Amino acid sequence: MRTTKKIVSAVLAACMLASTAVVSSFAATADDSSAVSSDYARDNSYTKAAEDIDAQYAYSGNDLGVTYTKDATTFKVWSPTATGVKLNIFTKGSDDEQGASKVASYTLEKMLVDGEWNGVWTITLVGEWKDYYYTYSVTTTDTTHIGSDATKTYETQDVYSTATGVNGKRSMIVDLDETDPEGWSNDSHVLLDKSTKSSVWELHIKDFSYDKASGVSDANRGKYLAFTESGTTLNGEGKVSTCIDYLKELGITTVQLNPFYDFQSVNEAGDDSQFNWGYDPVNYNVPEGSYSSNPYDGKVRIKECKEMIKALHDAGISVVMDVVYNHTYSTDSCFQYTVPNYYYRMKTTGAFSDGSGCGNEGATERAMYRQYVIDSLKYWVNEYHVDGFRFDLMGLMDVETMNMAREALDQIDPRITMWGEGWAGGDSYHPTNTCSGTKFYPATQANASRLSDRIAIFNDGIRDGIKGSAMEINDVGFIQGSKSSAKGVSYGVRANSSGTYKWKAQAPSQCVTYDACHDNATLYDQIIASTGLADYGERNSEAVKMNRLASAIIYTSQGISFTLAGEEMARSKDGDTNSYKSAADLNMIKWQNVVDYADVVSYYKGMMQIKSAFSPLTAMDNSYADKYTFTKKVSASTNQISFTIQNDVEGEWNKMAVIYNNATTAADVTLSDTSVTDWVVIANGETAGLDSLGEVTGSTFTVPARSAIVAVDKAGYESAGIKSSNGKVKVNYVYEATGEKLEDSVILQGSVGSGYVTVPSAVVPDTFIVSRIGGNAEGKYTSDMQEVTYYYTDYIPESLKNADFNGDGEVNVMDATLLQKYIAKLETPTVDESVLDLNYDGTFNIEDSTMIMKYVARIPVSSGKVTVNYYYTDADGKQQKLTDSIVFAGRAGSTYKSTAFKVVGYAVDPDRMPENQSGLIPYGEAEVNYYYIASSLDIKLHVKHNGSLTWTPYLWIWGSDLKGKDSGNFMSEWPGDPMTKGENGWFDYSFTYKGAGTYNVIVSDNATNQTIDYKGFVDNEMWIVIDDSAVMGSTYLTFYTDNPDTNPNAPIAEQVTLG
């Protein structure tokens, strides 16, 4: 630690010396710096003021905040802009708690060094002050008015807080030693020799255990302490492991936790149903209280956070902390209240630069914020034993600070990991130079060569190559069949370190290889949305193949392997692409998926084993770059990507062949590398791992549709002797009458002795039912391959079960004959006529007789379908389809419910509404027909603030056609048109729609702050309310179809998805 402190002190000294020589320049242009998002080097009066403060007042001590002993407590506040600081002491962390009172206030004095003030205010209180809470009242100017009378007084928590009360409004004096859990002194970091050996699982703390099926105790679900519960099983049944034990079984090396510093967006005093990702920092060095069992006592969250980390370490899992130094929740922060306009980047206008999209951005190039960030990282490493960091919007931080952070962490242990997003969230305005006088370079992909090669960057090239653009859930990538996406995958195979595609990493160590994260859609949701194969959360065979193919790409590519928690069990958020504040039960990991997608879990497990067993895939450097032989150019558009990799590590396989096939049919692929002719396949479309799945002679492989093949040279396989210790279970799904496979078999694998549970296939249509099970549906893995077969028979509609018309106890030809007599009116039915409607078409006739005869003859009569059509009449009087038909298929007698198709420009003809909008699916086929007539194209929108803001809303509106594709803008120039001030605080705007479809809206304050794309509206009039308290985010609109001022129950406007 002493060495580390000296390094930081030396850096600050350099900043202070160099900043006196910095010359502000207003001539810099946007071209001066390369970045993914636009960044602009702009110096102004705020820049100059910050430089002057750095030169005169930058403080190199490591004692800011509170220094506690049982005999005295010292407080130090860095605020060179302040004219006075008072310390306020409280008994509790809020006034709402029992026994809350203010103890006293004390005036801090300036700290002088050699007779000169260093910008620090200090006071020492003698005696025992442990467990009291405190704030500062800071009377201060801003950075550009030092020495003036333009002061304001702010009450704020300590910038350097290490403990706080509920909701982080008051800091707390703690003895950190008392927060150490039992065994903490024996806890140690879990660090990998190579970061590229990581299998990272990105996780939100609440998501981990909020599902009751997790088996975690009710008291700990969604909390830090959930991680401390070992032996948890699905539904507490003792059969299938969940949570920590599941991670160990899966083979995860690293858990990356979404923010768990103290954030604003969840009320810690509220109920546990609240949810937020937490990318809205308040107190960087304090754990979030909502994950603790008691958010009021500041020590509890610290202790329980440490217990979580220790539990992960005890399981052999490394802990990476997601940190967000690029912005704070708002500028009503301890930073702004302590040294106004210093810690944030400012525009010339006095507005905050907003490259984060959250209203502000942290000025990491300034000496004291730079020191703060580095000290904060070290604090989490030393006090909490955190093993690494993920940097949110790292592109807003400067390269120099990031490299200095790398050096500081290296002094502790060079194996501590660092990776981040090499982009910003919007336009960033930063100074020309940093506090050291060197040119400011943003830590973006474009500046990867300036960063340490051990600061990794997320590779959006392979991400979008695998599954399609993360910004558009309907977009397709390689796994969905896109040939043009192959390029992103091929370059990503070597971690973007060989050749340039979008950006170039210096080495595999500088690349995070992934296909999805907490942002945007889950992998499985994007597969479903882009293909339409099934509903969200519904298992589909083809979608599962694509999920497995994505896994094969991730784990046979170089770089740091990274997946979203639950990706390996086809995690779904019902298509929510921005679930940052959606319901906890939508975001949570649904642990039943461990069973329902056990084959996919097993596949990921096997792919991880393959990667860890083959050194070229985990190389940190470029030593294997020329050991790859691609069959086609890496820039090729193709359905098949294939390559071989030569290995030189003894005791491992000598060569590996990898083939990805995204086509809908099997493909014969011949490798260009013919040096090996005898291969052992270790991964195919169904299973993956270290065991032989068969052999191939020659250089041509038959690769099944939408799958991968991984093979290794036979000689190397036999000499290395690398084998799996897992047991396997093969599960078959067979139509018993014929022996036909109703669904592909799946392979499950797990540690010998661990439990497995099989389930009937969710993909087999419900017109089949399980008749019997061969083998043990549940059990434990053994060293031998076990087999389980689900045998199916045809579903029998309830109507036929009740067709014993003659009362002889069975349904047979005699009942069919009697039904025919009823139909021919030769006999009077002795049962209600509704019972005679066997095929559910609403009447009884000869078709019902035919159905029962087929049943008696053992011909399946289990299924039916209803087709819903949407018609309009064109200008020539011809009937046309307005959109594609929808088909309800399933068991005869099951229910269906159709809905009208809603678009602007057409409305359902009220005189021709179908009578069978809902009902029962008949045996056979039926139709529901909706007929449309032209409707009004005139749209009226009304927008109103719900708070004190008064800015005029600007509207940007564009259309989407009947296929859901963007069809054109209704405004000519961004940010669109200003609305007209109307009555009662409403702003009004009218326009005429073009064509037919839906319309989409962005609201902004003339482009400085804008919403997300709100899409899919069809109503001709809407009332839109701006949540003024949330405008620093981008989702602050609520849409109504009636005026909420006059109708408190105004309906929420529907958003329609077309295509």
Protein Blocks (a to p, Z undefined) as FASTA:
>chain_A
ZZmmmmmmmmmmmmmmmmmmpccdfkbcfklpgcfbdcdddddfklmmmmmmmmmmocfb
fkecjdddfkbccdddddfkbgbdcddddfbfbfkbghiacfbdcddddddeehiaehia
cdddedjfehiacddddddddfklghiabdcddddddfklcbdcehhlaccdddfklmpc
ghklmpccdddfblklpccddddfklmmmpmklopafklgoiaklmmpghiaehhlomac
chjlmmmmnopabdcdddfbdcfklcfklcfkbccehiacfblmbccfklpmblkbmklm
mmmmmmmmmmmmmnopacdddddfkbcfblcdfklmmmghklpccdfkopacdfkonopa
cdfkbmklmmmmmmmmmmmmmmnopabdcdehkllpcfklmmmmmmmmmmmomkbccddd
fbdfbdcdddfbdfkopacdddbfklmmmpcfkbccddfklmmmmnopfklmkbccfkno
paklmmmmmmmmnoopgojehiacfbfklpccdfbdfehcdfklmmmmmnopacehiacf
klmmmmmmmmmmmmmcgcjddddehklnopaeehpablmlgcfklmpccfklmmmmmmmm
mmmmmmmmmmmmmmklmcfblmlmmmpccfbdfkbccfbdcdddddfbehiafbdcdddd
fbfbdcddddfblkbfbdcdfbdfkbgcjbdfbdcedjbdcddehiadddddfklmmmno
pacfbdcdddddddfknopafbdcddddddehiacdddddfklcckbccfbdedjfbdcd
dfbdcdddddddddddfklmmmmmnonopacfklmmmmmmmmnopaccfbdfklmmmnon
opacfklmmmmmmmmnopackbccdddddddddfkopacdfbdcddddddehiacddddd
ddehiacdfklccfklgccddehidddddddddddfbdcdddddfblbfbdcdddddddd
fkopafbdfbfbdgbjaddddeehiacdddddehjddddddddeehlaccdddehiabfb
dcddddfklmmmmblcccdfbdfklmmkbccdddddeZZ
